[in-house]
């Protein structure tokens, strides 16, 4: 089921596979049993190695010291990192290409380049309690002398406990919106609470309140009214990489279930001889193959420079299909493992919990369907 990759993409895939297999996967159970946390020296090693391997600068232009990888190469990396549970592959931050288009040189130097060397970490304060759609933003940015005063509340600010600044989306008083850099230690930034979630990650998802927080004008990203366009760029990239990670997770699940079924004896014969089990494995492998083809083709469309609206739709399609595919695979694999599949020390149990959120964050499946249907109704199949 290999995807034909160029030499460079195959090298990046293999590098990520080794990192996942040798450095991250051996620490999954330790993380699971300790609230997602690893010993500080181990976490620091993972972060250092990820930076040295170039994962934090994959999407960065060469002019800024990055690798300027194509989307296919990045998908190949994240597919392998997706084989790891407990979000251990989140040990590094990524600077993305849109940031170098949107930000000033001062912003790049202060906020973006430090993501590459691991000296700073970011988080995204976008989602709000009223709606899961990024189009519904009630956090207000009011103009004032020297900048803006921001008031509002953000939910699910992923990795905020590990970050030192926000990308903050806010609505302007007279309509439109803006995206800002905001340092976490700015007066008026308040942690409301840190809910517990189904997965066991070191990266938390706190709720933050912004109480008349002053943001200087030089921290606005791009022009007023352009903030949502940059956010959409971020969402396209994230949806693509969620699909890639889901493919990697499903592949590991299928491999482990296949090996287990071949060695688990039931009434004197391997579990793999039972047709019900064979059907579950066959359906899982077939759906994974379809998801991988979709994901790599959508990545190739990015590298070919196809129409951005078409790319937006394709990212929604692959995020929708791959995330739902991975959840079906996780459910089947847990069933194949039986009682063992319900034990936290098994990857099947952890993926069963962890993959569920991929159908929600970065736009739930229902939002993806609305995007896809809207494109179909406007442009027809040929225009998608």
Buried (B, 14 or more C-beta within 10 A) or exposed (E): EEBEBEEBBBEBBEBBBEBBEEBBBEBBBBBBEEEBBBEEEBBEBBBEBBBEBBBBBBBBBEEBEBBBBBBBBBBBBBBBBBBBBBBBBBBBBBBBBBBBEBBEEEBBEBBBBBBBEBEBBBBBBBBBEEEBBBEEBEBBBEEEEEBBBBBBBBBBBBBBBBBBBBBBBBBBEEEBBBBBBBBBEBEBBEBEEEEEBEBBBBBBBBBBBBEEBBBEEEBBBBEBEBBBBBBBBBBBBBBBBBBBBBBBBBBBBBEBBBEBBEEBEEEEEBBBBBEEBEEBBEBBBEBBBEBBBBBBEBBBBBEEEEEEEBBBBBBBBBBBBBBBBBBBBBBBBBBBBBEBBEEEEBBBBBBBBBBBBBBBBBBBBEBBEBBBEEBEEEBEEEEB
